[in-house]
Amino acid sequence: MEADIPLRCLAYTSRSNQNWTDADLRELAERAGARNLALGITGRLLFAQGSFIQVLEGAALAPQDLYHRIRRDPRHADVTLLIDMRVGTRSYPSWGMELLTEHDLTPEQTSSVLSQVEKAAQEPAISWDSLLGSIRKLEAGRPATAVNTTPRQSRADVTLDRLLAAARSVLLRDGLTDASMKAVAAEANVSLNTAYRYFSSTEQIVGLMVHRWQTSRIANFAGRLAELRVDNEAQLAGEIADNVSQQYLSNDLIPLRIRLVALRDYHRIAYAELWAFAGLVVQTLERNGLTSADPTRQERIAMALAGIAAQAKMAALHAPDQLHGTRFRDDMASTLTRAMRGAEPAPGA
Ligand SMILES: Cc1cc2nc3c(=O)[nH]c(=O)nc-3n(C[C@H](O)[C@H](O)[C@H](O)COP(=O)(O)O)c2cc1C
């Protein structure tokens, strides 16, 4: 999908400067994942024995720019660059910054992480030994009881999923204004303290629901774009317009009562997505031979996407039937087609 775009893979290790709880780490990874989406960056974050190892991959200089920002973060120190190289494909094509802690480091998972990272290493000038050495050191320093911590980690994931499911039921039953963390904890059958270790408010839970929903949706659609053969911009625009309509009509992960709340915050959350998504659209155009010299094409597409998403949101809130109509879909598609054609004059203009 990204064969024509120079991709770089960067990895570093650092020492933590503070005590990270599982919840802190999860929050770091969730935020990093959301921000990285906007930069088209994917990767993985490992944390074990007080050390971080992070792999960042993305187009052109994006990984380096991010690396220089992360370096300055006072929550860690001794930041050491291990790899900075050009790669042909991403090793972690799913959006988000998946977190692995030492609880996850069963030998199989570790070797799978390593082999995925290794796949990215297609150039000889890499300090692979350092990376492998660092991970081995973590493994070697792992307390013997660490084997028992694997269930603990999966328990944390189970609790998180249970809280999300409980929140969904409570939100549906009580509505957002009346939903309380106490009710969510009771529904999930966990203590209130436990619930607060994961989330500070029901709003935050809705935020995570929406974010998970959006990232899985964009990942699915990105997969479809990668396969898509189109003859012209309008055809691609039509596909996207259909997807936008469906997404706003979709009742699967965000049922109506929550959807109204989710949509209120939708743009704050979705904003980060638009740039990355516009990048995927540009790649799809180029892969289909629909090239353009317009350097602002990605910006134009991102802005057009923001515009049509805002229209779709208003329709979803006030006149959902419009979303089924072809007129609405055709309007969205033609706005997008114009943006895709960039500086080139519209036909007949
Ligand atoms: C170990 C570690 C890894 C991080 N990874 C990322 C990341 O992948 N993406 C990201 O946006 N921020 C990441 N951050 C957070 C950034 O350092 C920074 O706090 C965040 O991007 C906000 O930047 P700003 O304060 O300049 O707005 C990471 C921080 C640490 C300590």
The ligand as a MOL file (V3000), in Angstrom:
LIG
                    3D

  0  0  0     0  0            999 V3000
M  V30 BEGIN CTAB
M  V30 COUNTS 31 33 0 0 0
M  V30 BEGIN ATOM
M  V30 1 C 8.1180 6.3050 26.9230 0
M  V30 2 C 7.2540 7.3330 26.2870 0
M  V30 3 C 6.7100 7.0800 25.0560 0
M  V30 4 C 5.8930 8.0300 24.4300 0
M  V30 5 N 5.3680 7.7650 23.1940 0
M  V30 6 C 4.6230 8.6980 22.5900 0
M  V30 7 C 4.1080 8.4610 21.2880 0
M  V30 8 O 4.2910 7.4200 20.6710 0
M  V30 9 N 3.3550 9.4540 20.7230 0
M  V30 10 C 3.1040 10.6290 21.3650 0
M  V30 11 O 2.4300 11.4830 20.8040 0
M  V30 12 N 3.5750 10.8500 22.5960 0
M  V30 13 C 4.3150 9.9310 23.2220 0
M  V30 14 N 4.7950 10.1810 24.4740 0
M  V30 15 C 4.4000 11.4370 25.1410 0
M  V30 16 C 5.2500 12.5840 24.6210 0
M  V30 17 O 6.5170 12.5470 25.1900 0
M  V30 18 C 4.5760 13.9230 24.9690 0
M  V30 19 O 4.2760 13.9780 26.3150 0
M  V30 20 C 3.2690 14.0870 24.2380 0
M  V30 21 O 3.4250 13.8250 22.8820 0
M  V30 22 C 2.7560 15.5200 24.4080 0
M  V30 23 O 3.6510 16.3830 23.8030 0
M  V30 24 P 3.6090 17.9390 24.0470 0
M  V30 25 O 3.7170 18.0870 25.5200 0
M  V30 26 O 4.7600 18.5040 23.2850 0
M  V30 27 O 2.2650 18.3650 23.5310 0
M  V30 28 C 5.6110 9.2510 25.0960 0
M  V30 29 C 6.1740 9.4790 26.3590 0
M  V30 30 C 6.9760 8.5280 26.9630 0
M  V30 31 C 7.5570 8.8030 28.3130 0
M  V30 END ATOM
M  V30 BEGIN BOND
M  V30 1 1 1 2
M  V30 2 1 2 3
M  V30 3 2 2 30
M  V30 4 2 3 4
M  V30 5 1 4 5
M  V30 6 1 4 28
M  V30 7 2 5 6
M  V30 8 1 6 7
M  V30 9 1 6 13
M  V30 10 2 7 8
M  V30 11 1 7 9
M  V30 12 1 9 10
M  V30 13 2 10 11
M  V30 14 1 10 12
M  V30 15 2 12 13
M  V30 16 1 13 14
M  V30 17 1 14 15
M  V30 18 1 14 28
M  V30 19 1 15 16
M  V30 20 1 16 17
M  V30 21 1 16 18
M  V30 22 1 18 19
M  V30 23 1 18 20
M  V30 24 1 20 21
M  V30 25 1 20 22
M  V30 26 1 22 23
M  V30 27 1 23 24
M  V30 28 2 24 25
M  V30 29 1 24 26
M  V30 30 1 24 27
M  V30 31 2 28 29
M  V30 32 1 29 30
M  V30 33 1 30 31
M  V30 END BOND
M  V30 END CTAB
M  END
